[in-house]
């Protein structure tokens, strides 16, 4: 009598990706993890490639990284208290995603200009808390910027299809506040950063005018969801990411709990709200015209 061969339903490659993201969020190097687990650094790297390890090692590793075994295995929601860990997880999933539904303030970073990344680095530096831990915070901010650049490069190379929703009210606040990390910047800096924000909105208008095949942008004149989110769809995954972290004006990469889940119900609900908002959103040249009207209405004196 023959029996059907057993097929594991655990995605070991995704398990390895989650291990790496959690490790980065914990601020640990591979050799530090190896030392605390009593294994070699090579074993840690093999685990992050998805190679099978003993379950008790995974349990100890989950405890070390401040998460649960269930989260590591991906059988429930993954929770990230670190923006660095979340952005690394986003980078991993975006590499194999063919379609992205996004609501971020003011707009998905994937569609912003290279100049915006330069200003974002300045904003993160301005927003950092001062004190004895300032060098650590600065190092983490630099790691975040490195991952964000990788994400944009991957997007430019692969051009997955993205649907990005923008809240008109949030965008108006964006152009009036400017690309600043804190409110007490010098007046001259504030003026220059307001101009930089206006240039980004002008770029979005140009993007909406040109309507490239890989990017659809919808301008929503309604209350937007308070939590930003991204749905990532690929051949092997359909995943929702909820994020409290923001990369717009007055950015926050310090405090909050993000969630990543493959729950069919959660993904479907977010696809539905995206579809509903998209149905009434301004798109294409009509949306671009509204953005230019916004710029004219909010022009500095």
C-alpha positions in Angstrom: 0.0 0.0 0.0 1.3 3.4 -0.9 0.7 6.6 1.0 0.7 10.1 -0.2 3.9 11.9 0.4 3.7 14.5 3.2 3.9 18.1 2.1 4.7 20.8 4.7 2.6 23.9 4.6 5.2 26.0 6.3 6.8 28.6 4.0 10.4 28.3 5.2 11.7 31.1 3.0 9.1 33.5 4.4 10.0 32.2 7.9 13.6 33.2 7.2 12.6 36.6 6.0 10.6 37.2 9.2 13.6 36.2 11.3 15.8 38.7 9.5 13.2 41.5 9.9 12.7 40.8 13.6 16.5 40.6 14.2 17.0 44.0 12.5 14.2 45.5 14.5 15.8 44.2 17.7 19.0 45.9 16.7 21.0 42.6 16.8 23.8 41.4 14.6 23.8 37.8 13.4 26.9 37.0 15.7 25.1 38.5 18.7 22.1 36.2 18.1 24.4 33.3 17.6 26.2 33.9 20.8 23.0 34.1 22.8 21.6 31.0 21.3 24.8 29.1 21.6 25.1 28.4 17.9 27.4 29.5 15.1 26.8 32.6 13.0 26.5 30.3 10.0 23.5 28.6 11.6 21.8 32.0 12.0 22.4 32.9 8.4 21.0 29.5 7.4 17.9 30.1 9.4 17.4 33.4 7.7 17.6 31.6 4.3 14.7 29.4 5.5 16.7 26.2 6.3 15.0 24.0 8.8 16.1 24.2 12.5 14.9 22.6 15.7 11.6 23.8 17.1 13.2 24.6 20.5 15.8 26.8 18.7 12.9 28.7 17.1 11.2 29.1 20.4 14.4 30.5 22.0 14.9 32.8 19.1 11.4 34.1 19.2 11.9 34.9 22.9 15.2 36.6 22.2 13.6 38.8 19.4 10.6 39.7 21.6 8.0 38.0 19.4 6.1 34.7 19.4 6.7 31.4 17.7 3.3 31.7 16.0 4.4 35.1 14.5 7.7 33.6 13.3 5.8 30.8 11.6 3.3 33.1 10.0 0.3 31.3 11.4 -1.2 34.5 12.9 -0.5 38.2 12.5 3.0 39.5 12.7 3.5 42.5 15.0 6.4 45.0 14.7 7.2 47.6 17.3 10.1 48.7 15.1 9.8 50.8 11.9 13.1 49.3 10.8 11.7 45.8 11.1 8.5 46.7 9.3 10.2 48.4 6.4 12.6 45.4 6.0 9.5 43.1 5.9 7.9 45.4 3.3 11.1 45.3 1.2 11.0 41.5 1.2 7.4 41.2 0.2 7.6 44.0 -2.5 10.4 42.0 -4.2 7.9 39.4 -5.3 4.7 41.5 -5.5 3.0 42.1 -8.8 0.3 44.4 -7.5 0.2 46.9 -4.6 -2.7 48.8 -3.1 -1.4 51.6 -0.9 -2.7 54.3 1.4 0.1 56.3 3.0 0.5 59.9 4.0 0.9 61.9 1.8 1.5 59.2 -0.8 3.3 55.9 -1.2 7.1 56.5 -0.9 7.5 54.3 -4.0 6.0 57.1 -6.1 7.9 60.0 -4.5 11.0 61.6 -6.1 14.6 61.0 -5.2 14.7 64.5 -3.8 12.0 63.5 -1.3 14.3 60.8 0.0 17.0 63.4 0.6 14.6 65.6 2.5 13.3 62.6 4.4 16.8 61.9 5.7 16.9 65.5 7.0 13.4 65.2 8.5 14.3 62.0 10.4 17.4 63.6 11.8 15.4 66.6 13.0 12.7 64.4 14.6 15.2 62.3 16.6 15.0 62.6 20.4 18.0 64.0 22.0 19.9 62.4 24.9 22.3 59.6 25.7 20.7 57.3 23.1 21.0 59.9 20.2 23.8 58.0 18.4 21.8 54.8 18.5 18.7 56.6 17.2 20.7 58.2 14.4 22.2 54.8 13.4 18.7 53.3 13.2 17.4 56.2 11.1 20.3 55.6 8.7 19.4 51.9 8.4 15.8 52.9 7.7 16.9 55.2 4.9 19.1 52.4 3.4 16.0 50.1 3.3 13.8 52.8 1.9 16.3 53.4 -0.9 16.4 49.7 -1.7 12.6 49.6 -1.8 12.5 52.5 -4.3 15.2 50.9 -6.5 13.4 47.6 -6.5 10.2 49.4 -7.5 11.9 51.3 -10.3 13.5 48.1 -11.6 10.4 45.8 -11.4 7.5 48.3 -11.9 4.8 46.3 -10.1 1.4 47.8 -10.6 0.5 50.2 -7.8 -2.8 51.8 -6.9 -2.2 54.7 -4.5 -4.9 56.6 -2.7 -4.1 60.2 -1.5 -6.3 62.1 0.9 -6.8 65.7 -0.3 -7.1 67.0 3.2 -3.8 65.3 4.3 -2.1 66.7 1.2 -3.2 70.2 2.0 -1.7 69.9 5.4 1.5 68.5 3.8 2.1 71.5 1.6 1.3 74.0 4.4 3.6 72.3 6.9 6.5 71.5 4.6 9.1 68.8 4.7 10.1 69.3 8.4 10.9 66.9 11.2 9.9 69.3 14.0 8.0 72.6 14.2 10.8 74.8 15.6 13.1 74.8 12.5 14.4 78.2 11.4 12.1 80.3 9.3 14.3 80.2 6.3 14.5 76.4 6.5 10.7 76.2 6.9 10.2 78.3 3.7 12.6 76.1 1.7 10.9 72.9 3.0 7.4 74.2 2.1 8.7 74.8 -1.4 10.1 71.3 -1.5 6.7 69.9 -0.5 5.0 71.9 -3.2 7.4 70.5 -5.8 6.5 67.0 -4.7 2.8 67.7 -5.1 3.5 69.2 -8.6 5.3 65.9 -9.4 2.3 63.9 -8.3 0.1 66.1 -10.6 2.5 65.4 -13.5 2.3 61.6 -12.7 -1.5 61.8 -12.7 -1.4 63.7 -16.0 0.8 61.1 -17.7 -1.0 58.1 -16.3 1.9 55.5 -16.6 0.8 51.9 -17.0 2.3 50.8 -13.7 0.8 53.5 -11.5 -2.7 54.6 -10.7 -3.2 57.5 -8.3 -6.6 58.5 -6.9 -7.3 61.8 -5.0 -9.9 61.3 -2.3 -11.9 64.3 -1.1 -13.2 62.5 2.0 -12.0 61.3 5.4 -9.3 58.7 5.0 -8.7 55.7 7.2 -6.7 56.8 10.3 -4.2 53.9 9.9 -2.1 53.7 6.7 -2.0 50.3 5.0 -0.6 48.4 2.0 -2.0 45.3 0.4 0.7 43.3 -1.4 -0.3 40.7 -4.0 2.1 38.2 -5.6 2.0 34.7 -7.0 2.5 33.2 -3.6 1.1 35.7 -1.2 -1.8 38.1 -0.5 -0.7 40.2 2.5 -2.0 43.2 4.4 0.3 45.6 6.3 -1.1 48.1 8.8 1.4 50.8 9.8 1.4 53.6 12.5 4.7 54.8 11.1 4.6 57.8 8.7 7.1 59.2 6.3 5.4 62.5 5.5 5.9 65.8 7.3 6.7 65.5 11.0 7.6 61.8 10.4 7.2 59.1 13.0 9.5 56.0 12.9 9.8 55.7 16.7 6.6 54.7 18.3 3.8 52.4 17.3 2.8 48.8 16.6 2.6 47.6 13.0 0.8 44.5 11.8 1.3 42.1 8.9 -1.3 39.5 8.2 -2.3 37.1 5.4 -5.9 36.8 6.9 -8.2 36.4 3.9 -10.9 38.5 5.7 -8.5 41.3 6.6 -7.1 41.5 3.1 -10.6 41.3 1.4 -11.9 44.1 3.7 -9.0 46.4 2.7 -9.4 45.6 -0.9 -13.0 46.5 -0.6 -12.4 49.9 1.1 -9.7 50.7 -1.5 -12.2 49.9 -4.3 -14.9 52.0 -2.6 -12.6 55.0 -2.2 -11.2 54.6 -5.7 -14.7 54.7 -7.2 -15.2 58.3 -6.1 -11.6 59.5 -6.3 -10.4 62.1 -8.8 -8.0 60.4 -11.3 -5.9 61.2 -14.3 -5.9 64.8 -15.7 -8.9 65.7 -13.6 -7.0 64.8 -10.4 -4.0 66.6 -11.6 -6.1 69.8 -12.1 -7.4 69.5 -8.5 -3.8 69.3 -7.3 -2.7 72.4 -9.2 -5.7 74.2 -7.8 -4.6 73.2 -4.3 -1.2 74.6 -5.0 -2.6 77.8 -6.3 -4.9 78.1 -3.3 -2.2 77.5 -0.7 0.6 79.5 -2.4 2.8 81.4 0.2 2.3 85.1 0.3 
